[in-house]
């Protein structure tokens, strides 16, 4: 915040790199910023973009990247796994909109995609701790499809940028899991990142 104050902007736009809103991610980050501003007695015009789960260009970028992967897929027996970061079920039951917004993202991608009747599933990754998390689990879906000798195309729908959960968890750990269980081929669709459609 000291760097922002020194920069002296006329306006601040808070843009989360989480497309879907959760109190545990963008919600807590936005609240932290607001609390820091109060603590520093810093007030400037601020716009908050809370979420954009069905924003046209976000969806179009996903469709473009997914179709590129589908065009390269030679095996007709494949499963598209839309993977999002998971949350404990208790958070959702308390009214967190995250899971519903993730479902809306996938629904829009499928509606806009030119390929119909895709064999797909929406699943959740990165479970930690002993609480029950929302599901199905990405790991379990990977094992299930791999044992059926399917190719897997995995799409990270809850992240804008590449980071440890795409570059390590999806690209290394889950790929190894897939290949160990008989997966024919494993393709991970990139995050939208700086794709021109999204930007």
Beta strands, then each sheet from edge to edge (+ up, - down):
strand 1: 11-15
strand 2: 45-49
strand 3: 78-85
strand 4: 120-125
strand 5: 151-156
strand 6: 186-189
sheet 1: 1+ 2+
sheet 2: 4+ 3+ 5+ 6+
end
